[in-house]
Amino acid sequence: MIAKKGLFLMMLPLVLLGCRSSRHTGIISEPYSGGATLQHYTRFSSLEQYTKLIGKEPSLSKLSAKQLDVLSSYLHQRVAQPLRAVDGLSVAEAKYRDGIPMVRVTMPTDPLFVHLKSQLAPGAEKLLSLVADVIKREEGVVIAIDCHCDNSIPLKAAKNTQQRAEAVVAQFIKWGVENRKILGWSGCEDEYPTSLASHDKKKDRRIEIYICPDGSLLKKVLKGSLSL
């Protein structure tokens, strides 16, 4: 009995650690209509869905340096530049696995949502609609959405980052973003020590939208038929 009790006490920290998981991820399992059934996964970023998409066709991850430059230029001109002209957005051109370029759009959640809720704040739709317009216009892109908060609020409240990401997904689809373009979304709590008083927690509270080239766009690059 004592041995079993000792084993339980040794395993308790691991059990608690497992219960403390703060990442919540979803993918669309059928056309989203607000009442559709959603499949939720844990411990994965929404970009994992992009990994699966690219993994279905191994040849797409074997672009030459020149082909990657063409793709980077395309995303720069067609996606990054128009979004950089929008006040309230932070736009970065990044690299994914195998050097595949993507555009990351970051927006602070404080002005986008009602405090500690998943409801969009008044005026938020105008900013989000400008992002949606670019996504709708570009046929060859897909998106993944991650919502973050800081670690100064209770874990229960942190979990509403999942609902906030879903609110953005629902709004995008309402405006005509095709279901196929939305790979997934996730919500998570950023793990920063609360003792770091100088850390800017406002920057942690954010929505990140990754705009990535889809299979059709990558195939055009491989064939040399992508025009800038």
C-alpha positions as CSV (number, residue, x, y, z in Angstrom):
1,M,0.0,0.0,0.0
2,I,2.8,2.3,0.9
3,A,4.6,1.5,-2.3
4,K,1.5,2.3,-4.4
5,K,1.1,5.6,-2.5
6,G,4.7,6.5,-3.2
7,L,4.3,5.7,-6.9
8,F,1.2,7.9,-7.0
9,L,3.0,10.8,-5.4
10,M,5.9,10.5,-7.9
11,M,3.4,10.6,-10.8
12,L,1.3,13.4,-9.5
13,P,3.4,16.2,-11.0
14,L,3.2,14.6,-14.4
15,V,-0.6,14.2,-14.1
16,L,-1.0,17.9,-13.1
17,L,1.3,18.9,-16.0
18,G,-0.9,17.1,-18.4
19,C,-4.0,18.8,-17.1
20,R,-2.2,22.2,-17.4
21,S,-2.1,22.0,-21.2
22,S,-3.1,25.4,-22.5
23,R,-3.2,24.9,-26.3
24,H,-6.5,24.2,-28.0
25,T,-6.6,23.7,-31.8
26,G,-9.3,23.0,-34.2
27,I,-9.8,22.2,-37.9
28,I,-12.9,22.5,-39.9
29,S,-14.4,19.0,-40.4
30,E,-17.3,20.2,-42.6
31,P,-18.4,23.5,-44.1
32,Y,-18.6,25.9,-41.2
33,S,-22.0,27.4,-40.6
34,G,-21.8,28.4,-37.0
35,G,-23.5,25.2,-35.9
36,A,-21.3,22.8,-37.7
37,T,-19.5,20.0,-35.8
38,L,-15.9,21.0,-35.1
39,Q,-13.0,18.7,-34.3
40,H,-10.7,19.9,-31.6
41,Y,-7.1,18.8,-31.2
42,T,-4.6,19.7,-28.4
43,R,-0.9,20.4,-28.3
44,F,-0.6,21.5,-32.0
45,S,-0.3,24.8,-33.7
46,S,-2.8,25.4,-36.5
47,L,0.2,25.4,-38.8
48,E,0.4,21.6,-38.3
49,Q,-2.5,21.4,-40.8
50,Y,-0.3,23.2,-43.3
51,T,2.4,20.6,-42.7
52,K,-0.1,17.9,-43.6
53,L,-1.2,19.7,-46.7
54,I,2.4,20.0,-48.0
55,G,3.2,16.5,-46.9
56,K,0.6,15.0,-49.2
57,E,2.8,15.9,-52.2
58,P,6.5,15.6,-51.3
59,S,7.6,17.3,-54.6
60,L,6.2,20.6,-53.4
61,S,8.9,20.8,-50.7
62,K,11.7,20.5,-53.3
63,L,11.5,24.0,-54.8
64,S,14.8,25.4,-56.0
65,A,16.3,28.6,-54.5
66,K,15.2,30.5,-57.6
67,Q,11.7,29.1,-57.4
68,L,11.4,30.1,-53.8
69,D,12.6,33.6,-54.7
70,V,9.8,33.8,-57.3
71,L,7.2,32.7,-54.7
72,S,8.6,35.1,-52.1
73,S,8.3,38.0,-54.6
74,Y,4.7,37.0,-55.5
75,L,3.6,36.9,-51.8
76,H,5.5,40.2,-51.2
77,Q,3.6,42.0,-54.0
78,R,0.2,40.4,-53.8
79,V,-0.2,39.9,-50.0
80,A,2.4,41.6,-47.8
81,Q,2.5,45.0,-49.5
82,P,-1.3,45.6,-49.6
83,L,-1.6,44.6,-45.9
84,R,1.3,46.8,-44.8
85,A,-0.7,49.7,-46.0
86,V,-3.3,49.0,-43.3
87,D,-3.0,50.7,-40.0
88,G,-3.2,48.4,-37.0
89,L,-1.5,45.4,-38.7
90,S,2.0,44.1,-38.2
91,V,3.1,42.2,-41.3
92,A,6.2,40.0,-41.5
93,E,7.5,37.8,-44.3
94,A,8.7,34.6,-42.9
95,K,10.0,31.2,-44.0
96,Y,8.3,27.9,-43.3
97,R,9.7,24.3,-43.5
98,D,12.0,23.8,-46.5
99,G,12.2,27.5,-47.0
100,I,8.6,27.9,-48.2
101,P,7.7,31.6,-47.8
102,M,4.6,32.8,-46.0
103,V,3.2,36.1,-44.6
104,R,2.4,36.5,-40.9
105,V,-0.2,39.1,-40.0
106,T,-0.3,40.1,-36.3
107,M,-3.0,42.1,-34.6
108,P,-3.3,43.0,-30.9
109,T,-6.4,41.4,-29.4
110,D,-7.1,44.2,-26.9
111,P,-8.9,46.4,-29.5
112,L,-10.3,43.5,-31.4
113,F,-12.3,41.8,-28.6
114,V,-14.4,42.7,-25.6
115,H,-12.3,42.4,-22.5
116,L,-11.8,38.7,-21.6
117,K,-14.5,37.7,-24.0
118,S,-14.6,36.2,-27.5
119,Q,-17.0,38.8,-28.7
120,L,-15.6,41.1,-31.4
121,A,-15.4,44.7,-30.2
122,P,-17.1,47.6,-32.1
123,G,-14.9,48.6,-34.9
124,A,-13.0,45.4,-35.1
125,E,-14.8,44.2,-38.2
126,K,-13.4,47.0,-40.3
127,L,-9.8,45.9,-39.7
128,L,-10.5,42.2,-40.1
129,S,-12.4,42.8,-43.3
130,L,-9.4,44.4,-45.0
131,V,-7.4,41.2,-44.2
132,A,-10.3,39.0,-45.5
133,D,-10.4,41.0,-48.7
134,V,-6.8,40.0,-49.5
135,I,-7.4,36.4,-48.6
136,K,-10.5,36.3,-50.8
137,R,-8.7,37.9,-53.8
138,E,-5.7,35.6,-53.8
139,E,-6.8,32.2,-55.1
140,G,-3.6,30.4,-54.3
141,V,-3.4,31.0,-50.5
142,V,-4.6,29.2,-47.4
143,I,-4.5,30.5,-43.8
144,A,-3.9,29.3,-40.3
145,I,-5.0,31.4,-37.3
146,D,-3.4,31.4,-33.8
147,C,-4.8,33.4,-30.9
148,H,-2.5,34.2,-27.9
149,C,-3.0,35.8,-24.5
150,D,-0.5,36.5,-21.7
151,N,-0.1,34.4,-18.5
152,S,-1.4,37.0,-16.1
153,I,-5.1,35.9,-16.4
154,P,-6.6,32.7,-15.1
155,L,-6.3,29.6,-17.2
156,K,-10.1,29.4,-17.6
157,A,-10.1,32.8,-19.2
158,A,-7.0,31.9,-21.3
159,K,-9.0,29.1,-22.9
160,N,-11.3,31.7,-24.6
161,T,-8.4,32.2,-27.1
162,Q,-9.9,29.2,-28.8
163,Q,-13.3,30.9,-29.1
164,R,-11.7,34.1,-30.2
165,A,-9.9,32.3,-33.0
166,E,-13.2,30.7,-34.0
167,A,-14.9,34.1,-34.0
168,V,-12.4,35.3,-36.5
169,V,-12.9,32.2,-38.6
170,A,-16.7,32.6,-38.6
171,Q,-16.4,36.3,-39.5
172,F,-14.1,35.5,-42.5
173,I,-16.5,32.9,-43.8
174,K,-19.4,35.3,-43.4
175,W,-17.5,37.7,-45.6
176,G,-16.9,35.1,-48.3
177,V,-13.6,33.5,-47.5
178,E,-13.8,30.0,-48.9
179,N,-13.9,27.1,-46.4
180,R,-11.1,25.3,-48.2
181,K,-8.8,28.3,-47.5
182,I,-9.0,27.9,-43.7
183,L,-6.7,25.1,-42.6
184,G,-7.2,25.5,-38.9
185,W,-7.1,27.7,-35.8
186,S,-5.8,27.5,-32.3
187,G,-5.8,29.2,-29.0
188,C,-3.0,29.2,-26.4
189,E,-1.6,30.9,-23.4
190,D,2.0,32.1,-23.8
191,E,4.2,30.9,-21.0
192,Y,6.2,33.8,-19.6
193,P,7.3,34.0,-16.0
194,T,5.0,36.4,-14.1
195,S,8.2,37.7,-12.3
196,L,9.3,39.4,-15.5
197,A,7.6,42.8,-14.8
198,S,9.4,44.4,-17.7
199,H,7.9,42.0,-20.2
200,D,5.3,43.6,-22.5
201,K,2.3,41.4,-21.9
202,K,0.3,43.5,-24.3
203,K,2.4,42.1,-27.2
204,D,1.5,38.6,-26.1
205,R,-2.2,39.3,-26.4
206,R,-2.5,38.9,-30.2
207,I,-4.0,37.2,-33.2
208,E,-1.6,35.8,-35.8
209,I,-2.8,34.9,-39.3
210,Y,-0.4,32.9,-41.4
211,I,-1.1,33.3,-45.1
212,C,0.6,30.4,-46.9
213,P,0.8,29.3,-50.6
214,D,-1.4,26.4,-51.3
215,G,-0.7,23.4,-53.5
216,S,-2.0,25.0,-56.7
217,L,0.3,28.0,-56.2
218,L,3.3,25.8,-55.5
219,K,2.6,23.7,-58.6
220,K,2.6,26.9,-60.7
221,V,6.0,27.7,-59.4
222,L,7.3,24.2,-60.2
223,K,5.9,24.6,-63.8
224,G,7.3,28.1,-64.2
225,S,3.8,29.4,-64.9
226,L,3.5,31.8,-62.0
227,S,3.4,35.4,-63.1
228,L,4.0,38.3,-60.8
